[in-house]
């Protein structure tokens, strides 16, 4: 009887201990009714236009849809100025997106640039002056066969995915040490065929392409140091073998041509490097008791009329360089083929172009193939 009573007592103690640990979590930072301005903007040494996007970061419990127009900041006056006396007021291209003109203010190495924002509510924001560092020239892009583990599409666990690791070498630099950020864009080319007047009539070529970033977050190099040698093997990420579908019927209508890989390097400030490092930590934190807190994302933009008002985002000023490569490594192919290419536009969006008889082979201006 004493044994049963002891067990009952321990059960009550454990139950009380468990219930005493259950408290309502009420974090005022996610229940606040305040909205926070979020800024994304960049000036480089490449010709404009330059873009600035304004939106609001809303509280956790706010009932917003995912439509961008609901959080975009409209009707703001945005100015970019340098320390040489040049300035330009940006025009609102679409909801919350502002741009300079193509022949407007130009980013030049060695100059300082400042962003000023005045919202229609009267709040005034200003960035710290940002130096445009010399760009880091890219010497080459190359590939090595690799295998990556990913979630199986059949839901059976982990699967091995064949593809390539992408690397770049940077040319030697003679200036002071700089921080570097890499972004990699993939243009996937597919050539299709149509027979609008029957199978025995001339075919119409259909050029289709999709555009995406290799990674959601930029790759960073903490400190690129001066020297006389190439800065070797900067990793850009993994790219799987290309494939259309498991449906053999599609192969009669579509042909995978290859992918244009564009690597962009940006020589950024230490301030920008720390911002992107904290952003990466914030978005990739897993299996930690305490995730990094959002206040680590220290913006270089301040509210002038209310210094306590929070601002998210960054005004980035950076030296930019680019290198483009055409890669063909599709399903059932053993050989990795690639070559350097030129004249690939910085701005490319998803698209389709068709022949217009009697003119055939209307190839898009950036199209590449072996």
N, C-alpha and C positions, 0 to 999 in steps of 0.2 A: 504494500500500500504506500509506503514511504517512497518507493522507487517511482510509482506512477505520479505521486504528488510532485516529486522533484522534476519530472519531465514536464508536467503541466506548468509548473512555475517558470521553467526555462522557456517554454513556448510563449508564455505571456510576455516575458521580458524581451524576447526576440521580436515579437509582434509590435510591442511598444517602441522598440528601438528603430524598427523599419519605418513605422508610421511617423516617428519624430523627425526622420530625415526628409520627408516629403513636404516641401514648401513650395509655394507658388513663386515662379520666377517672373519678376516684373521689372525688366530692364528699362529705365526711363529713356535710354538712348534710342530704343526701337519703338517706343510708344509716343515719342515727341510729335507734336503737330507741326513742327517746322519743316520747311523744304530747304534743300541745300543746292546751290548752284554747282553744276558739273561742267567743266570746260575741257575740250580737247582741241588743240591747235598746234600747228607746226610751221616753221619757216626754215627753209634750207637754202643752199647755194644754187639749187636748180631753179630754172625759170618758173614764175608763178603760172596760174593763180595759186594762192595759199588759202587754206580753209580753216575755219574755226567752227566747232559745233557746240551749241549750248543746250543743256537740258537740266532737269532737276532730279535730284536723288530724293525719293519720297520715303516717308516712314514705313516700317515693316508692315504695319496693319492697314495701310491705305488701300482703298478699293479702286485700283487703276487697272485698265486692261493693258495688254502688251503693245498697243499701238504707240509708235514713237511720237506721233503728233500730240498725244496727251501730256507728255513730259517735256516736249521741246519748249525752249524759251524764245518767244517771238518778240519782234519789235525793239531789239536792243541796238545800241550804237556801239560798234566795235571799231577800234583804231589800232593799227600796227605802226609803230614809229621806230626809227633808228637814231643813233647818236650823231648822224651826219646831217640832221635836219629834215630828213624825208619822213613822210607819214602818209597813210591812206586810210580812209573810212571804208570798211567792208560793206558790201551789199548783201541782203538776205536772198539767197538763191532758192531756197525752199524752207519749209518750216524748221527753224532752229539751226539752219546751215548757212554760214556767212562766208563770203569769198572776196579776195582781192581781184583786180582785173589782170588780164594776161600781161599787159604792158605797164602795170603799176609798180609798187614798191618791190625791190629786188633784194634777195638775200645775198650778202657779200661777206666773204671770210674776213674776220677781224673786226667786224662791226657788232655793236650791241643793239638788241631789239627788245622792245617793250610792248606788251599787250594791255590795252585799256578797254574796259567794258562798262557801259552805263545801261542798266535795265530800264524798262519803261516805268517801273515802280520807283526809280530814282536812286537805287543802290549803285555805287561806283566801285569797281574792282580794278586792280592793277597788278601786273606781274612784276617780279624783280627783273632788272636788266639782264639779258641773256647774251652771252658771247657766241658768235658763230665760229666754231672751230674748223680748221682745215679738214677736208674729207679724207677718209682712209681708202685709197684706191684698191680695188679687188683685182688680184692677178689672175685667178682662175677659179672655175667650179669643176668638181670632179665627183665620181661616184664609186662606191664599193658595194659589192653584193652583201646582203645582210638578211637576217631573219628576225622578225619582231613577234613577240607574243601579244595576242589580242583576244578579246572575247569571241567565242565561236558564234557564227550566225545561226547555227542550229540550236543554240542554247545548251550545248553539251560541255561547256566549260571553256578552258583555254585552248586556243589554236595557234599554230605557227603560221606566220604570214611572210612570204618571200618578197623581197624588194631591194632597195638600195639605201645606204646611208649617204647623205649629201654633205660634201665638205667644200670649203673655200680657203684659198690662200690669199693673204693680204700683202700688198707690196710694202717694201720697207718705208718707214716714215722717219723724217729728220727733225720733226718738231718735238715739243714737250709730250710726256705721256698723256694719253687720252683714254676715255671710256668709250666703248663701242657697243652699238645695238644692231642686231641683224633682223631683217624681215625677209621672208621668202614667199614669193607668189608663184602659183602653178596655173598655167593656161593649158587646159586639156583639149586637144584637137581630135575631132571625129569627122570623117568624110562619109557622107551618105549619098544614096543614089535614088532618083525618082524617075518613073516613066509615065508622065501624065497623058501621053497619047498612045499608050500600049507598049508591050514588051519589045516590039520590033522597031520602035521609033528611037531617035537619039535620047540618051539618058541626060538628065539634069543633075549636075553635081550640087550637093547640099553641104556647105561648110558650117559646122557647128562647133562651138567652144564654150567651155565653162571656166570660171575664174574663182580661185579660192586661195586663202593663205595656208601655208603648210602647217603652221602652229597657231593656236589662239593667242599665245603670248610671245613677245619677241625674245630672241636669244641674246644674251648679254656676255660681254667680255669685260672683266673688271678693270684691267689696266693694260693697255697696249703700249709697250715701251719702244722708244726709238732704237734704231740699229741699222745695219747694212744688209741683213738677211731677210728673206721672206718670213712672214709670220704664218706658220704652217698649220694646216688642218683644223680650221675653225669648224666645229660641227654645227650643221644647220637643221638636222633632223632626219627622220626616216620617211621614205616614200615607197608605198607598196607597188607591186607589179600592177599594171593597168589591165582592166578587164571590163567588157561591156555587160555580158549577161551569160547565164548558163543555158540560154535558149539558142540552139544552133540556127534557128530560122533567121535570127537577126543578122548573122554573119553575111548573108547574101545582100543585105541592105546597108550595112555600116562597116566601116573599116577604121580601126584605131590607128591614127597617124603618129601620135606621140604627145609629149608635153614640153612646153616651154617653161624652164625654171629660171626665175628672175631673183637674184640675190641683191638686196639693198643693204648697204652698211651706212650707219649714222654715227658720226663722232659727237657724242653727247657730253654734257657737263656732269660733274660728280653729283650735283643735285638731282638731275634727271635719272642718273644711274640708280641712286638710292630709292627714288620713287618707284621705278620699274622693279627693283629688287623686292621692295615691300609689297608691291602689287602681286608679284609672282608668289610670294609667301602667303599672301592672303587668299589667293584663288586656288592654290594647290595644297593647302594644309589638310592632311589626312591623319587619322588615328592619333590625334593629339588630345590631351586632356583639356588644354586651353588653346583655341585657335588664335592666330595673330589678330589684333584688334584693328579696326579700320582707321583709327587715329594715327597709325603708323604711316598712312598715305598723306604725307605732308606736301601740300600743294605749294607751288612758287607764286601763287596768286592770292592776294589779300583784299579784303573789303575795306576800302578807305574810310567810309563813313561809319562803319561799325566793326572795329578790329576783332571783336569776339565772334562775328558771324563766320561760320565754317564755309570753306570752299573745297570741292573735290576736283581733281583733274590736274592737268599740266599744260603749260605753254612751252613747247619744245623748240629749241633753236639748234640746228645741227648741220654739220657738213655731210653731204650725201654723195655716195657713189654707187654705181650699179654694174652688174655683170649678168649676161643672159646666156643660157645654154639650152640646146634642144636635146631632149632625152627620149630614146625609144627603148622600152623594156616592158613588153606586154606579156600577157599570159601565153604560156607554151613557148616562150622565147628563152634561149639560154644565154644569148649574147647581149651585153649592155653596150648600146651604141649612143654616143653623144658627140656634140660639136658646139663650139662657141658661135653665137649669133649676135647680130647688131640690130639697131633700129627697132627695138620693141618699145611701144609706147608705155609711159608710166601709168596711164589710165586706160584700162581695158575692162569692159563689162561683158557678162554673158551675152551671146549673140548667135544668130544664124544668117547666112547669106546663101542665096541660090543663083545659079546661072539664069540669064535672061536671053533665051534664044532670039536671034541667031548668034549671040555672043556667048561663048562657053569658057569655062575655066576662069570665072570671076573670082580670083583668089583674094582673100582678105590681105590687107597690106602687111600684117605682121606674120602671116602664115609661114610655117616652116615644115620641111620634110626632108627625108633622105632620098 
